[in-house]
């Protein structure tokens, strides 16, 4: 039996809105449905054999999701300092 609190943080105390997962794209199964997470309750059965020999190649959409936009942009206006 699992003991966890699934009600205390189910809604925002500030807004009353439901708390939802904001990181769904961080789940490797989004990109590789055959992926299985390692589980402490079943080390032998969940050890990631797929990646053990280092031959797994990340799917293109996974790599694309990790890209960081490094575009350099100029501000629309130069801030004025020392002005009253």
C-alpha positions as a Markdown table, in Angstrom:
| # | Residue | x | y | z |
|---|---|---|---|---|
| 1 | Unk | 0.0 | 0.0 | 0.0 |
| 2 | Unk | 1.3 | 3.4 | -1.0 |
| 3 | Unk | 1.0 | 6.2 | 1.6 |
| 4 | Unk | 1.0 | 9.6 | -0.1 |
| 5 | Unk | -1.0 | 12.8 | 0.2 |
| 6 | Unk | -2.9 | 13.4 | -3.1 |
| 7 | Unk | -5.2 | 16.2 | -1.8 |
| 8 | Unk | -3.1 | 18.8 | 0.1 |
| 9 | Unk | -1.4 | 20.1 | -3.1 |
| 10 | Unk | -4.2 | 19.1 | -5.5 |
| 11 | Unk | -5.3 | 22.8 | -5.8 |
| 12 | Unk | -3.4 | 26.0 | -5.5 |
| 13 | Unk | -3.9 | 27.6 | -2.1 |
| 14 | Unk | -3.6 | 31.1 | -3.8 |
| 15 | Unk | -6.0 | 30.6 | -6.8 |
| 16 | Unk | -8.0 | 27.4 | -6.1 |
| 17 | Unk | -7.0 | 26.1 | -9.5 |
| 18 | Unk | -6.0 | 22.5 | -10.0 |
| 19 | Unk | -2.3 | 21.8 | -9.9 |
| 20 | Unk | -1.3 | 20.0 | -13.1 |
| 21 | Unk | 1.9 | 18.7 | -14.6 |
| 22 | Unk | 3.8 | 21.5 | -16.4 |
| 23 | Unk | 6.6 | 19.2 | -17.6 |
| 24 | Unk | 4.9 | 16.5 | -19.7 |
| 25 | Unk | 7.5 | 16.9 | -22.4 |
| 26 | Unk | 10.2 | 15.9 | -19.9 |
| 27 | Unk | 8.9 | 12.4 | -19.8 |
| 28 | Unk | 11.1 | 10.2 | -22.0 |
| 29 | Unk | 8.1 | 8.0 | -22.9 |
| 30 | Unk | 6.8 | 11.0 | -24.8 |
| 31 | Unk | 9.6 | 10.4 | -27.3 |
| 32 | Unk | 10.3 | 6.7 | -26.9 |
| 33 | Unk | 7.2 | 4.7 | -25.9 |
| 34 | Unk | 9.4 | 1.6 | -25.3 |
| 35 | Unk | 11.3 | 3.4 | -22.5 |
| 36 | Unk | 10.8 | 2.1 | -19.0 |
| 37 | Unk | 11.8 | 3.9 | -15.8 |
| 38 | Unk | 14.0 | 2.2 | -13.2 |
| 39 | Unk | 12.0 | 1.2 | -10.2 |
| 40 | Unk | 13.3 | 0.5 | -6.7 |
| 41 | Unk | 10.6 | -2.1 | -6.3 |
| 42 | Unk | 11.8 | -4.1 | -9.3 |
| 43 | Unk | 15.5 | -3.4 | -10.0 |
| 44 | Unk | 16.0 | -6.5 | -12.1 |
| 45 | Unk | 12.9 | -6.1 | -14.1 |
| 46 | Unk | 13.2 | -2.4 | -14.9 |
| 47 | Unk | 17.0 | -2.0 | -15.4 |
| 48 | Unk | 17.3 | -0.2 | -18.8 |
| 49 | Unk | 18.7 | -2.9 | -21.0 |
| 50 | Unk | 18.0 | -0.7 | -24.0 |
| 51 | Unk | 20.6 | 1.8 | -23.0 |
| 52 | Unk | 23.1 | -0.5 | -21.3 |
| 53 | Unk | 25.5 | -0.8 | -24.3 |
| 54 | Unk | 25.3 | 2.9 | -25.1 |
| 55 | Unk | 23.7 | 2.3 | -28.5 |
| 56 | Unk | 20.5 | 4.2 | -28.0 |
| 57 | Unk | 20.1 | 7.2 | -30.3 |
| 58 | Unk | 17.8 | 10.0 | -29.1 |
| 59 | Unk | 14.8 | 10.6 | -31.4 |
| 60 | Unk | 15.0 | 13.8 | -33.4 |
| 61 | Unk | 12.0 | 15.3 | -31.7 |
| 62 | Unk | 13.6 | 14.7 | -28.3 |
| 63 | Unk | 16.8 | 16.4 | -29.3 |
| 64 | Unk | 14.8 | 19.3 | -30.8 |
| 65 | Unk | 12.8 | 19.7 | -27.5 |
| 66 | Unk | 16.2 | 20.2 | -25.7 |
| 67 | Unk | 17.3 | 23.0 | -28.0 |
| 68 | Unk | 17.8 | 26.4 | -26.3 |
| 69 | Unk | 17.1 | 29.5 | -28.3 |
| 70 | Unk | 20.3 | 31.5 | -28.3 |
| 71 | Unk | 19.2 | 34.2 | -30.7 |
| 72 | Unk | 20.6 | 37.5 | -29.7 |
| 73 | Unk | 18.1 | 40.4 | -29.9 |
| 74 | Unk | 18.3 | 44.1 | -29.3 |
| 75 | Unk | 16.0 | 45.9 | -26.9 |
| 76 | Unk | 13.1 | 47.8 | -28.6 |
| 77 | Unk | 14.3 | 50.9 | -26.7 |
| 78 | Unk | 17.3 | 51.9 | -24.8 |
| 79 | Unk | 16.5 | 52.3 | -21.1 |
| 80 | Unk | 17.0 | 55.8 | -19.8 |
| 81 | Unk | 18.7 | 56.0 | -16.4 |
| 82 | Unk | 19.3 | 59.0 | -14.2 |
| 83 | Unk | 16.2 | 60.7 | -15.3 |
| 84 | Unk | 13.5 | 62.0 | -13.0 |
